[in-house]
Amino acid sequence: MMLQECLDSDSRFGVTLIREGTEVGEPAVPHDVGTVARIIQVNRIEGDRFFVSAIGERRFRIIEVTQDKPFMAAQVELLDEIGDNPVPENLINEATDLFGEYARFSVGTSGGWVSETRVPTDPAHLSYHIASKIQMDISDRQRLLEQENAEQRLAAEIDLMKRNSRVLRQQMTWQLLSRFSRQ
């Protein structure tokens, strides 16, 4: 029903992480901040099941849940980046460098190699790009989404990448050592 309603209107819907409850059955309590997603492709796969591709467009804050069945609906406020101070260049450079290192380690754990990563130059786009690519648990994703501006998101992502890069570096080292020990 929700998919058809979205396709009949502007192909947009809200995505929020559930704070309490379950996705199906009893009413769920969502986190306050979510993402507006736009449907870009729909394929029917079996019966009443669909494969839906969507892209996140903008953050929102729930003001009031207006219905919970047959699917949740809410009145929302669209969120803009807060603050008009430019993001410090050293923060952008550190995030870009760490993301390049993270990408090399990530690809390296599967035996691949990458020499250079291309990233957006705009700080906000860079922060969302990094958030979409690095591995993290869902609570870290929610914390990033709730950050008010690119500077806060980039600072949090730097911490996550430092932590995750150490683990990826160890995994890559173990895989290389195990390959050499088999030879």
Rosetta silent file (secondary structure, phi, psi, omega in degrees, C-alpha in Angstrom):
SEQUENCE: MMLQECLDSDSRFGVTLIREGTEVGEPAVPHDVGTVARIIQVNRIEGDRFFVSAIGERRFRIIEVTQDKPFMAAQVELLDEIGDNPVPENLINEATDLFGEYARFSVGTSGGWVSETRVPTDPAHLSYHIASKIQMDISDRQRLLEQENAEQRLAAEIDLMKRNSRVLRQQMTWQLLSRFSRQ
SCORE:     score description
SCORE:     0.000 S_00000001
   1 L     0.000  -44.653 -178.932    0.000    0.000    0.000 S_00000001
   2 H   -64.588  -42.486 -179.594    2.772    2.426    0.936 S_00000001
   3 H   -60.544  -45.616 -179.922    4.711    1.675   -2.239 S_00000001
   4 H   -63.820  -40.817  178.523    1.675    2.298   -4.422 S_00000001
   5 H   -62.675  -40.951  178.324    0.870    5.540   -2.580 S_00000001
   6 H   -63.706  -45.598 -178.590    4.464    6.729   -3.089 S_00000001
   7 H   -66.532  -31.056  178.203    4.424    5.860   -6.784 S_00000001
   8 H   -74.253  -21.297 -179.266    1.067    7.610   -7.226 S_00000001
   9 L  -106.767 -113.047 -173.477    2.443   10.819   -5.674 S_00000001
  10 L  -110.706   13.310  177.772    6.072   12.019   -5.814 S_00000001
  11 L    65.458   22.341  178.638    7.919    8.709   -5.153 S_00000001
  12 E  -113.542  148.662  176.485    9.226    9.932   -1.784 S_00000001
  13 E  -152.730  165.211 -179.442    8.929    8.360    1.639 S_00000001
  14 E   -99.636  144.469  177.033   10.588    8.662    5.019 S_00000001
  15 E  -121.745  124.101  176.768   13.065    6.197    6.499 S_00000001
  16 L  -133.121  149.570  174.048   13.638    6.125   10.246 S_00000001
  17 L   -79.068  137.344  179.114   15.417    3.728   12.538 S_00000001
  18 E   -78.380  125.880  178.581   13.094    2.044   15.003 S_00000001
  19 E   -82.948  -43.769 -179.533   13.910    3.001   18.583 S_00000001
  20 E  -143.763  153.126  177.862   11.447    0.563   20.219 S_00000001
  21 L    91.958 -168.417 -178.654    9.024   -2.075   19.025 S_00000001
  22 L  -122.723  162.972 -177.574    9.103   -4.111   15.839 S_00000001
  23 L   -70.823  -32.452 -176.886    8.774   -3.299   12.180 S_00000001
  24 L  -120.755  140.124  176.421    5.741   -5.540   11.724 S_00000001
  25 L   100.472 -111.110 -177.024    2.786   -5.993   14.055 S_00000001
  26 L   -65.282  156.702  178.433    2.778   -3.794   17.124 S_00000001
  27 L   -61.836  137.989  178.049    3.323   -0.043   16.732 S_00000001
  28 L   -98.490  152.663  175.173    6.972    0.928   16.502 S_00000001
  29 E  -108.196  113.018 -177.754    8.538    4.012   18.065 S_00000001
  30 E   -85.256  161.018  167.787   10.913    5.629   15.569 S_00000001
  31 L   -65.847  159.396 -176.523   13.923    7.838   16.216 S_00000001
  32 L   -73.240  -30.578 -175.991   13.107   11.511   15.691 S_00000001
  33 E  -106.496  133.007  179.220   15.530   12.074   12.793 S_00000001
  34 E  -142.003 -167.503 -176.921   15.266   10.198    9.511 S_00000001
  35 E  -126.497  136.017  170.059   15.904   10.545    5.803 S_00000001
  36 E   -77.399  126.665  177.886   13.616   11.420    2.917 S_00000001
  37 E  -115.638  145.177  178.052   14.150    8.753    0.266 S_00000001
  38 E  -115.631  127.856  178.546   13.105    8.945   -3.391 S_00000001
  39 E   -69.893  127.836  178.347   12.218    5.789   -5.287 S_00000001
  40 E  -111.917  -18.152  178.030   14.332    5.497   -8.422 S_00000001
  41 E  -161.204  142.001  177.060   13.394    1.978   -9.562 S_00000001
  42 E  -133.711  130.814  175.181   10.839   -0.706   -8.723 S_00000001
  43 E  -129.989  129.109  175.582   10.857   -4.315   -9.926 S_00000001
  44 E   -76.958  132.528 -177.911    8.245   -6.894   -8.988 S_00000001
  45 E  -109.991  -48.699  177.824   10.025  -10.101   -7.986 S_00000001
  46 E  -153.939  133.348  176.346    7.444  -12.659   -6.708 S_00000001
  47 L    52.548 -122.641  179.316    3.819  -12.357   -5.796 S_00000001
  48 L   -99.904   30.286  179.642    3.365   -9.158   -3.825 S_00000001
  49 E  -108.164  147.738 -177.009    7.101   -8.619   -3.301 S_00000001
  50 E  -135.915  150.020  168.501    9.158   -5.878   -4.888 S_00000001
  51 E  -102.100  117.286 -175.404   12.788   -4.894   -5.228 S_00000001
  52 E  -115.923  127.035  172.748   12.867   -1.138   -4.608 S_00000001
  53 E  -104.153  131.394 -179.461   15.881    1.109   -5.235 S_00000001
  54 E  -140.294  158.595  178.424   15.805    4.458   -3.484 S_00000001
  55 E  -127.328  136.656  178.217   18.233    7.269   -2.788 S_00000001
  56 E   -72.387  137.965 -177.116   18.383    9.430    0.333 S_00000001
  57 E  -116.808  -39.241 -171.329   17.779   13.098   -0.351 S_00000001
  58 E  -161.562  151.711  177.768   17.385   15.065    2.853 S_00000001
  59 E   -84.862  153.665  174.421   17.145   14.742    6.614 S_00000001
  60 E  -142.680  162.445  173.854   13.939   15.352    8.546 S_00000001
  61 E  -120.482  132.741  177.848   12.730   15.475   12.139 S_00000001
  62 E   -73.509  126.521  175.377    9.405   13.919   13.117 S_00000001
  63 E   -91.544  -45.537 -179.276    7.075   16.479   14.649 S_00000001
  64 E  -156.963  132.302  172.789    4.110   14.153   15.141 S_00000001
  65 E   -77.090  123.931 -175.511    3.215   10.617   14.110 S_00000001
  66 E  -100.665  -19.879  174.287   -0.171   10.959   12.429 S_00000001
  67 E  -157.167  152.748  176.927   -0.913    7.286   11.741 S_00000001
  68 L  -124.545   -7.549  176.025    0.653    3.942   12.511 S_00000001
  69 L  -135.150  144.121   -0.704   -1.480    1.517   10.448 S_00000001
  70 L   -75.430  -11.518  171.908   -1.383    0.234    7.757 S_00000001
  71 L  -147.679  157.887 -176.633    1.956    2.038    7.645 S_00000001
  72 L   -72.625  140.237  173.335    3.426    4.848    9.696 S_00000001
  73 E  -135.862  151.029 -176.634    2.895    8.426    8.541 S_00000001
  74 E  -150.904  156.015  168.362    4.088   11.597   10.223 S_00000001
  75 E   -87.024  129.774 -175.840    4.217   15.346   10.012 S_00000001
  76 E  -128.315  160.585  173.980    7.901   16.221    9.579 S_00000001
  77 E  -114.217  124.670  176.838   10.194   19.212    9.487 S_00000001
  78 E   -73.038  137.894 -175.511   12.909   19.153    6.801 S_00000001
  79 L  -104.651  135.146  173.780   16.342   19.822    8.279 S_00000001
  80 L  -104.024  165.212  173.408   19.011   22.043    6.813 S_00000001
  81 L   -63.924  134.688 -179.637   22.662   22.167    7.782 S_00000001
  82 L   -97.179  135.163  179.862   22.952   24.345   10.881 S_00000001
  83 L    95.113  138.555 -179.781   25.636   26.987   10.996 S_00000001
  84 L  -113.941   13.176  176.634   27.148   28.923    8.148 S_00000001
  85 L   -74.665  139.079  178.342   30.778   28.766    9.279 S_00000001
  86 L   -66.902  147.045  178.047   33.038   27.109    6.733 S_00000001
  87 L   -72.808  131.575 -179.472   34.344   23.659    7.656 S_00000001
  88 L   -56.160  134.494 -177.776   38.049   23.874    8.580 S_00000001
  89 H   -58.125  -37.454 -179.416   40.249   22.756    5.679 S_00000001
  90 H   -64.986  -31.432  177.364   42.359   20.538    7.942 S_00000001
  91 H   -69.526  -43.114  177.505   39.211   18.593    8.943 S_00000001
  92 H   -61.628  -46.018 -178.957   38.228   18.096    5.294 S_00000001
  93 H   -63.872  -42.602  179.731   41.774   16.984    4.420 S_00000001
  94 H   -63.887  -43.564  179.268   41.968   14.571    7.358 S_00000001
  95 H   -63.527  -42.440  179.624   38.586   13.028    6.506 S_00000001
  96 H   -63.961  -46.265  179.974   39.551   12.706    2.825 S_00000001
  97 H   -63.425  -45.711 -179.997   42.945   11.137    3.651 S_00000001
  98 H   -65.277  -36.300  177.740   41.476    8.726    6.203 S_00000001
  99 H   -65.423  -40.364  176.551   38.717    7.715    3.795 S_00000001
 100 H   -60.282  -44.401  177.490   41.350    6.946    1.139 S_00000001
 101 H   -63.852  -44.559  179.212   43.245    4.803    3.656 S_00000001
 102 H   -58.837  -45.315 -179.829   40.027    3.148    4.793 S_00000001
 103 H   -62.183  -42.240  179.265   39.095    2.343    1.167 S_00000001
 104 H   -63.203  -44.315  178.540   42.540    0.828    0.482 S_00000001
 105 H   -66.094  -41.705 -178.636   42.350   -1.375    3.589 S_00000001
 106 H   -62.183  -46.969  178.465   38.746   -2.339    2.866 S_00000001
 107 H   -69.207  -35.729 -179.894   39.518   -3.375   -0.718 S_00000001
 108 H   -64.369  -30.485  179.394   42.787   -4.955    0.424 S_00000001
 109 L   -65.192  -22.404  177.727   41.022   -7.343    2.802 S_00000001
 110 L  -102.852   13.778  176.628   39.442   -9.018   -0.226 S_00000001
 111 L    87.496    4.352 -179.291   42.724   -9.116   -2.147 S_00000001
 112 L   -90.819 -176.928 -178.650   42.014   -6.017   -4.233 S_00000001
 113 L  -150.187  140.501  174.621   43.913   -2.809   -4.680 S_00000001
 114 L  -138.942  133.672 -177.695   42.959    0.839   -5.169 S_00000001
 115 L   -93.333  -32.064 -175.994   45.432    3.638   -5.747 S_00000001
 116 L  -147.853  141.606  175.942   43.183    6.673   -5.436 S_00000001
 117 L  -110.664  140.181  175.912   39.690    7.398   -4.187 S_00000001
 118 L  -101.012  130.814 -178.735   37.515   10.119   -5.636 S_00000001
 119 L  -135.024  156.433  176.040   35.386   11.999   -3.168 S_00000001
 120 L   -62.336  150.347  178.141   33.150   15.066   -3.279 S_00000001
 121 L   -90.862  -25.089  177.616   34.865   18.368   -2.476 S_00000001
 122 L   -69.674  128.227 -176.328   31.812   19.943   -0.813 S_00000001
 123 H   -56.077  -42.494 -179.765   32.041   19.188    2.954 S_00000001
 124 H   -64.760  -47.016  178.698   28.370   18.205    3.329 S_00000001
 125 H   -63.270  -39.146  177.219   28.475   15.914    0.293 S_00000001
 126 H   -60.292  -45.509 -178.017   31.789   14.494    1.507 S_00000001
 127 H   -63.381  -39.234  178.585   30.300   13.723    4.936 S_00000001
 128 H   -72.958  -35.382  177.489   27.313   11.901    3.411 S_00000001
 129 H   -61.769  -49.363  179.527   29.556   10.060    0.931 S_00000001
 130 H   -60.532  -44.913 -179.435   31.792    8.781    3.718 S_00000001
 131 H   -59.977  -33.695 -178.490   28.768    7.807    5.827 S_00000001
 132 H   -78.048  -16.675 -173.441   27.370    5.770    2.935 S_00000001
 133 H  -105.549  -29.460 -173.810   30.625    3.865    2.352 S_00000001
 134 L   -87.219  150.955  178.773   32.160    2.989    5.701 S_00000001
 135 L   -81.204  135.360  177.142   31.095    0.030    7.803 S_00000001
 136 L  -163.920  162.621  178.051   29.492    0.852   11.124 S_00000001
 137 L   -79.092  165.877 -172.936   26.679   -0.346   13.287 S_00000001
 138 H   -64.300  -30.910  178.961   23.217    1.110   12.939 S_00000001
 139 H   -69.334  -35.355  174.833   23.441    3.182   16.133 S_00000001
 140 H   -65.980  -39.262  177.136   26.560    4.945   14.744 S_00000001
 141 H   -60.569  -41.825  179.684   24.653    5.626   11.492 S_00000001
 142 H   -64.919  -42.710  178.889   21.826    7.179   13.503 S_00000001
 143 H   -60.914  -40.379  177.547   24.263    9.361   15.468 S_00000001
 144 H   -64.012  -43.254 -179.609   25.794   10.611   12.203 S_00000001
 145 H   -61.082  -32.373 -177.746   22.367   11.371   10.761 S_00000001
 146 H   -81.495   -9.227  178.011   21.516   13.417   13.847 S_00000001
 147 L   -63.871  141.058 -172.502   24.616   15.631   13.555 S_00000001
 148 L   -80.493  -18.481 -178.211   23.575   19.185   12.736 S_00000001
 149 L  -155.429  171.203 -176.388   26.254   19.992   10.185 S_00000001
 150 H   -62.067  -36.989 -179.696   29.062   18.649    8.021 S_00000001
 151 H   -60.831  -45.911  179.035   31.771   19.636   10.498 S_00000001
 152 H   -64.886  -42.445  179.572   30.200   17.540   13.260 S_00000001
 153 H   -63.626  -45.334 -179.330   29.599   14.596   10.882 S_00000001
 154 H   -62.499  -40.928  178.733   33.167   14.688    9.519 S_00000001
 155 H   -62.318  -43.095  178.770   34.637   14.790   13.044 S_00000001
 156 H   -67.081  -38.452  179.327   32.541   11.771   14.067 S_00000001
 157 H   -67.215  -35.997  176.892   33.443    9.940   10.832 S_00000001
 158 H   -59.382  -45.462  177.970   37.147   10.563   11.436 S_00000001
 159 H   -61.010  -44.611  179.398   36.827    8.798   14.794 S_00000001
 160 H   -63.166  -43.768 -178.930   34.933    5.896   13.192 S_00000001
 161 H   -66.409  -38.452  177.135   37.447    5.540   10.358 S_00000001
 162 H   -60.684  -45.575 -179.988   40.403    5.572   12.742 S_00000001
 163 H   -64.920  -47.009 -177.036   38.798    2.824   14.786 S_00000001
 164 H   -72.498  -32.900 -179.665   37.726    0.770   11.748 S_00000001
 165 H   -64.478  -35.845  177.198   40.982    1.255    9.822 S_00000001
 166 H   -61.147  -44.312 -179.951   42.922   -0.421   12.634 S_00000001
 167 H   -66.129  -45.209  179.395   40.654   -3.472   12.388 S_00000001
 168 H   -63.392  -39.617  178.303   40.818   -3.538    8.573 S_00000001
 169 H   -60.744  -43.263  178.407   44.615   -3.177    8.653 S_00000001
 170 H   -64.269  -43.380  178.849   44.823   -6.182   11.002 S_00000001
 171 H   -61.156  -44.466 -179.923   42.488   -8.233    8.785 S_00000001
 172 H   -63.844  -41.310  178.754   44.509   -7.394    5.685 S_00000001
 173 H   -62.893  -45.521  179.415   47.768   -8.279    7.455 S_00000001
 174 H   -61.893  -40.881  179.992   46.375  -11.628    8.642 S_00000001
 175 H   -66.488  -41.601  178.308   45.151  -12.453    5.128 S_00000001
 176 H   -64.725  -43.225  178.712   48.511  -11.571    3.574 S_00000001
 177 H   -63.142  -39.811 -179.798   50.373  -13.616    6.199 S_00000001
 178 H   -69.106  -33.114  176.438   48.086  -16.607    5.664 S_00000001
 179 H   -66.358  -44.466 -179.308   48.628  -16.431    1.867 S_00000001
 180 H   -69.112  -32.897 -178.588   52.394  -16.347    2.281 S_00000001
 181 H   -73.081  -23.544  177.875   52.379  -19.167    4.842 S_00000001
 182 H   -78.734  -20.526 -175.855   50.460  -21.413    2.379 S_00000001
 183 L   -83.617    0.000    0.000   53.074  -20.876   -0.339 S_00000001
